[in-house]
Amino acid sequence: MVTGKAPAPAKAASPTVVDAPQAVILGPVMRKKELIETVVTRSGMKKKDVKPVVETLLAVMGDALSDNRELNLPPFGQLKVRKEKQLRNGRMVVAKIRQTKPPAQTDVLKAVDTDKS
């Protein structure tokens, strides 16, 4: 025979609204040629100087991904490999990229003004 009080009923969990992932509308693909041209335009440097640097940067990033390394490269973001599958001609990688929001322009201006004071 069991004696004592029955346990109190569990409290019902209250529902919580969670933001669902947003659908992403893909823009045009940026290829290496366009990347090099964009760097030339933004930096004001000559294409012959920019091209080897961009190609080396892409090679270093590719090597790091091949070694399953996490990349933390602001403002590009933090990239982590989540899954990979070996294929006949290479491998397929599923990665997660987290980018922080840049500070608002007004916040940057306020910071500059306080530094001048």
C-alpha positions in Angstrom: 0.0 0.0 0.0 1.4 3.4 -1.0 0.9 6.3 1.4 1.5 10.0 1.0 0.5 12.7 -1.3 0.3 12.5 -5.1 2.8 14.7 -6.9 1.6 18.1 -8.0 0.5 18.2 -11.6 3.2 19.7 -13.9 2.6 23.2 -15.1 1.7 23.5 -18.7 4.4 25.1 -20.8 3.4 28.4 -22.3 3.8 28.6 -26.1 6.7 30.8 -27.3 6.8 32.6 -30.7 10.0 31.9 -32.5 11.2 33.7 -35.5 11.4 31.3 -38.5 14.3 31.5 -40.9 13.7 34.0 -43.6 13.6 33.0 -47.2 16.6 34.4 -49.1 16.3 35.7 -52.6 19.5 34.9 -54.4 21.2 37.6 -56.4 23.7 37.1 -59.2 26.7 34.9 -58.6 30.0 36.8 -58.0 32.8 35.1 -59.8 36.6 35.7 -59.3 36.8 38.1 -62.3 34.1 40.3 -60.8 35.7 40.1 -57.3 39.0 41.3 -58.7 37.4 44.1 -60.7 35.5 45.2 -57.6 38.7 45.2 -55.5 40.4 47.3 -58.2 37.6 49.8 -58.2 37.3 50.1 -54.4 41.1 50.2 -53.7 42.2 52.3 -56.6 45.1 49.9 -57.2 46.1 48.4 -60.5 44.6 45.1 -61.6 48.1 43.6 -62.1 48.8 44.2 -58.4 45.3 43.1 -57.1 44.9 39.9 -59.0 47.7 37.9 -57.4 46.6 39.0 -53.9 43.0 38.0 -54.5 44.0 34.7 -56.0 46.3 34.0 -53.0 43.6 35.0 -50.5 41.2 32.6 -52.2 43.8 29.8 -52.1 44.5 30.3 -48.4 40.8 30.3 -47.6 40.3 27.2 -49.7 43.2 25.5 -47.9 41.7 26.4 -44.5 38.3 24.9 -45.5 40.1 21.8 -46.7 41.7 21.5 -43.3 38.2 21.9 -41.7 39.3 25.1 -40.0 36.8 27.7 -38.8 37.3 31.1 -40.4 36.7 34.2 -38.4 37.2 37.1 -40.8 35.4 40.3 -40.0 33.5 41.8 -41.8 33.1 38.7 -44.0 31.9 36.8 -40.9 32.5 33.6 -39.0 32.4 30.5 -41.2 32.0 27.0 -39.7 31.8 23.8 -41.7 28.7 21.8 -40.5 28.6 18.8 -42.9 30.7 17.4 -45.7 30.3 14.7 -48.2 33.1 13.2 -50.3 32.4 13.1 -54.0 34.3 11.6 -57.0 35.6 15.0 -58.1 35.9 16.8 -54.8 33.6 17.3 -51.8 30.4 19.0 -50.9 30.4 21.2 -47.8 27.5 22.6 -45.9 28.7 25.7 -44.0 27.2 28.3 -41.7 28.3 31.9 -42.0 27.4 34.3 -39.2 27.8 38.0 -39.9 27.4 40.7 -37.3 25.4 43.7 -38.1 27.6 46.7 -38.8 27.1 49.6 -36.4 24.6 52.2 -37.6 26.1 55.2 -39.3 24.7 57.5 -36.5 26.5 55.4 -33.8 29.8 55.7 -35.7 29.4 59.5 -36.0 28.6 59.8 -32.3 31.7 57.8 -31.4 33.8 60.1 -33.6 32.3 63.2 -32.1 33.0 62.0 -28.5 36.6 61.2 -29.4 37.1 64.8 -30.6 35.7 66.3 -27.3 
